[in-house]
Amino acid sequence: MISYNTKDWITFIFRLQKSDTFRTLLPIMFAIAVYSGIIGYLEVEYWKLTDKSYVKNITLMHGMLGFVISLLLVFRTNTAYDRWWEGRKMWGALVNNSRNFAIKLSVILTDEKDLAYFRNLIPSYASILNKHLKDDETSKQLFDDVDLEIDHHKHKPNQVAKMLFQKINDLYDSKKITGDQLIILNEEVKSFTDICGACERIKNTPIPYSYSAFLKKFIFFYVLTLPFGYAISLGYFVIPVVVFIFYVLASLELIAEEIEDPFGTDANDLPTHKIAENIKKHVEELL
């Protein structure tokens, strides 16, 4: 995740980050500029439509459609940010649960071998969950064209959770912990699986295809019709105007695409690897 000063306006305005949408959209923006120039030339110089009232009225359609597309983009970006923030809350909960688990074990257990076992295994859950969520196969678990029966890879976070509970159950069988302590520690292990399930829900449930495809098509055809309505009044200034409008609309969609999967490797995704390292540090301090 990018580290920055929220109050440094100059850096925001004049510095282009690797993840900036301008770099991604530059080839398409150039093509739209050429397209807008051609339409402007045809309307003003070749067809000479400057006095045609029905052409000028096209801008009314753009005004109404602009309101609709703004509502769609607001919903799109809000939905994507909700997914990003929910993922951050889940990993925040994983940090707290790992700490609470380690605190209880540090008080309950006295055998150094038992403490060392949990000192290694609790941070391993966060590290393996990070790798599990970055795996492309995890995001395809609900796809219709994916056959889960041919996937021979075990669910690694489940395997670690099973080892944790197995060790707790062995401690109970050997009378190192009481039944009440077993129930308390079982809730901590259960919370790990709950967090994993919530993160998988975000990972493998993308925005519905129909909605995402419609919004992209809407932006594309909306921008393509802009030169027809505004070339009459703006002349060749329609080129930068249309390019700028496309940049704003397409950038919002690109940002939403990036943050709707907060467990990837994009610049604005959650620093789950760093969070896992912090969990390891905290657990080692406690145990």
CORVENCOR-V900099 format. One line per field, one symbol per residue. ss: DSSP state (@ for helix, = for strand, . for the rest). psi: psi as a letter, one per 40 degrees, with the letter a starting at -180 (. if undefined). Layout:
# CORVENCOR-V900099
ss: ???
psi: ???
This chain:
# CORVENCOR-V900099
ss: ........@@@@@@......@@@@@@@@@@@@@@@@@@@@@@@@@@......@@@@.@@@@@@@@@@@@@@@@@@@@@@@@@@@@@@@@@@@@@@@@@@@@@@@@@@@...@@@@@@@@@@@@@@@@@@@@@@@...@@@.......@@@.....@@@@@@@@@@@@@@@@@@.....@@@@@@@@@@@@@@@@@@@@@@@@@.....@@@@@@@@@@@@@@@@@@@@@@@@@@@@@@@@@@@@@@@@@@@@@@@@@@@............@@@@@@@@@@@@@@@.
psi: ihhiheegdddddehhidehddddeddddddddddddddddddddddgedehddddedddddddddddddddddddddddddddddddddddddddddddddddddddidhddddddddddddddddddddddehdddeedeidehhddehehigddddddddddddddddddefdiidddddddddddddddddddddddddegihhddddddddddddddddeddddedddebeedddddddddddddddddddddedgeeaeideiigddddddddddddddd.
